[in-house]
């Protein structure tokens, strides 16, 4: 089978990182190394066990870039990823510091013995890390400036049929993102 995706309903905190390929390099090694560095840095920043957090590489359709999806394994989440991206704390800066520390150890323990070990190339992500060193987090403003229920009601007003309204209700029930606009 090819491109088989399994979706399981759950309630975990998730963060998606998207990084451009900054050179013509081996994408598998680049994204694998980046994913493992991110995971280890989060574990070091929050003193987590590797069973508390996990991640995978997600190909972006039609692009050579991939996204890195990091998720808390605990149902409901432990709040680590929300804390990481909280602009009122210094956790993100500590996370970036730890990424540099991990890269300078010249090893990505405990991943030395994993099946991904052959793809780990820490030197591939050092140019990216030099650019990340200057990164800062800032809160993103909600452009809609309305509550989710107000937004849903506004979309339903533009619907021509009951079926369209039922589809919007199903989207909300499945906890998917609502469309940006009515068609």
C-alpha positions as CSV (number, residue, x, y, z in Angstrom):
1,X,0.0,0.0,0.0
2,X,1.1,3.5,-0.6
3,X,0.2,6.8,1.2
4,X,-2.0,5.0,3.7
5,X,-3.0,7.3,6.6
6,X,-4.6,6.1,9.8
7,X,-6.4,8.8,11.9
8,X,-7.2,8.0,15.5
9,X,-9.4,10.4,17.5
10,X,-7.5,11.6,20.5
11,X,-6.8,14.6,22.6
12,X,-3.1,15.2,22.7
13,X,-1.2,18.5,22.4
14,X,0.6,18.7,19.1
15,X,3.1,21.1,17.6
16,X,4.0,21.1,13.9
17,X,7.4,22.5,12.8
18,X,7.9,23.4,9.2
19,X,11.5,24.1,8.0
20,X,12.7,24.8,4.5
21,X,15.5,22.7,3.0
22,X,18.2,25.4,3.1
23,X,20.5,23.5,0.7
24,X,20.3,20.7,-1.8
25,X,20.9,18.0,0.8
26,X,19.5,14.6,1.8
27,X,16.0,15.4,3.0
28,X,15.5,12.2,4.9
29,X,18.7,12.7,7.0
30,X,18.0,16.4,7.4
31,X,14.4,16.0,8.7
32,X,15.2,12.9,10.8
33,X,18.1,14.6,12.5
34,X,16.0,17.7,13.1
35,X,13.1,15.7,14.5
36,X,15.4,13.7,16.9
37,X,17.2,16.9,18.0
38,X,13.8,18.6,18.7
39,X,12.6,15.6,20.7
40,X,15.7,15.3,22.7
41,X,15.7,19.1,23.4
42,X,12.1,19.0,24.6
43,X,13.0,16.0,26.8
44,X,16.0,17.8,28.2
45,X,14.1,21.1,28.7
46,X,11.3,19.5,30.6
47,X,13.1,16.5,32.1
48,X,10.8,14.1,30.3
49,X,11.2,10.4,29.5
50,X,11.1,9.3,25.9
51,X,7.7,7.7,26.5
52,X,6.2,11.1,27.3
53,X,6.7,12.7,23.8
54,X,7.0,11.4,20.3
55,X,7.1,12.7,16.7
56,X,7.1,11.9,13.1
57,X,8.0,13.4,9.8
58,X,5.1,14.3,7.5
59,X,5.6,14.9,3.8
60,X,4.0,18.0,2.4
61,X,2.1,17.2,-0.8
62,X,3.7,18.7,-3.9
63,X,6.8,19.9,-2.0
64,X,10.2,18.5,-1.3
65,X,9.9,19.9,2.3
66,X,8.4,18.0,5.2
67,X,6.8,19.0,8.5
68,X,7.8,17.6,11.8
69,X,4.9,16.7,14.0
70,X,5.7,16.5,17.8
71,X,3.0,15.3,20.1
72,X,2.5,14.4,23.8
73,X,1.7,10.8,24.2
74,X,-0.4,11.3,27.3
75,X,-4.2,11.6,26.5
76,X,-5.2,15.2,27.2
77,X,-1.5,16.3,27.1
78,X,0.7,17.2,30.0
79,X,1.0,20.9,28.9
80,X,4.6,20.7,27.9
81,X,4.1,21.8,24.3
82,X,1.8,24.6,25.3
83,X,4.4,25.7,27.8
84,X,7.1,25.5,25.2
85,X,5.3,28.0,23.0
86,X,4.1,30.3,25.8
87,X,5.6,33.7,25.1
88,X,5.5,34.7,28.8
89,X,8.1,32.1,29.8
90,X,11.7,31.4,28.8
91,X,11.2,27.8,28.0
92,X,11.5,28.3,24.2
93,X,14.9,30.0,24.7
94,X,16.0,27.0,26.9
95,X,14.7,24.6,24.2
96,X,16.9,26.3,21.5
97,X,19.9,26.4,23.9
98,X,19.4,22.6,24.5
99,X,19.3,22.0,20.7
100,X,22.7,23.6,20.4
101,X,24.0,21.6,23.3
102,X,22.7,18.3,21.8
103,X,24.3,19.1,18.5
104,X,27.7,19.9,20.1
105,X,27.7,16.6,22.0
106,X,28.4,14.9,18.6
107,X,25.9,12.3,19.3
108,X,22.1,12.1,19.5
109,X,21.8,9.6,22.4
110,X,19.7,7.6,23.1
111,X,19.1,7.3,19.4
112,X,22.4,5.7,18.5
113,X,20.9,2.3,18.4
114,X,17.6,3.0,16.7
115,X,16.6,2.2,13.2
116,X,16.9,5.9,12.3
117,X,20.5,6.1,13.4
118,X,21.8,5.7,9.9
119,X,20.0,8.9,8.9
120,X,21.3,11.1,11.7
121,X,23.7,13.7,10.4
122,X,24.0,16.6,12.9
123,X,26.1,18.7,10.6
124,X,23.2,18.9,8.2
125,X,21.1,21.0,10.6
126,X,23.9,23.3,12.0
127,X,23.3,26.0,9.3
128,X,19.6,26.0,10.2
129,X,20.5,26.2,13.9
130,X,22.7,29.3,13.3
131,X,19.6,31.0,11.8
132,X,17.3,29.8,14.6
133,X,19.6,31.3,17.2
134,X,18.0,34.7,16.4
135,X,14.4,33.5,16.5
136,X,11.8,34.9,18.9
137,X,8.3,33.9,19.6
138,X,5.4,36.3,19.6
139,X,1.6,35.6,19.9
140,X,-0.4,35.4,16.8
141,X,-3.5,37.6,16.7
142,X,-6.8,35.9,15.9
143,X,-7.9,37.6,12.7
144,X,-11.5,36.6,13.2
145,X,-11.9,38.4,16.5
146,X,-14.9,36.2,17.2
147,X,-15.6,33.2,19.3
148,X,-15.7,29.7,17.5
149,X,-19.5,29.6,18.0
150,X,-20.0,33.0,16.5
151,X,-17.8,32.0,13.5
152,X,-19.8,28.8,13.1
153,X,-23.1,30.7,13.2
154,X,-21.7,33.2,10.6
155,X,-20.7,30.3,8.3
156,X,-24.1,28.7,8.7
157,X,-25.9,31.9,7.7
158,X,-24.1,31.7,4.3
159,X,-25.1,28.0,3.7
160,X,-27.7,27.3,1.0
161,X,-28.9,23.9,2.3
162,X,-29.3,21.9,5.5
163,X,-26.7,19.5,4.2
164,X,-24.0,22.2,4.2
165,X,-25.0,23.1,7.8
166,X,-24.8,19.4,8.8
167,X,-21.3,19.2,7.3
168,X,-20.2,22.2,9.4
169,X,-21.7,20.5,12.5
170,X,-19.8,17.3,11.6
171,X,-16.6,19.2,11.2
172,X,-17.0,20.7,14.7
173,X,-18.0,17.4,16.2
174,X,-14.8,15.8,14.7
175,X,-12.8,18.7,16.1
176,X,-11.4,19.7,12.6
177,X,-10.8,23.2,11.5
178,X,-13.7,25.1,10.0
179,X,-13.3,26.4,6.5
180,X,-11.9,29.9,6.1
181,X,-14.9,31.1,4.2
182,X,-18.3,29.9,2.9
183,X,-18.3,28.8,-0.7
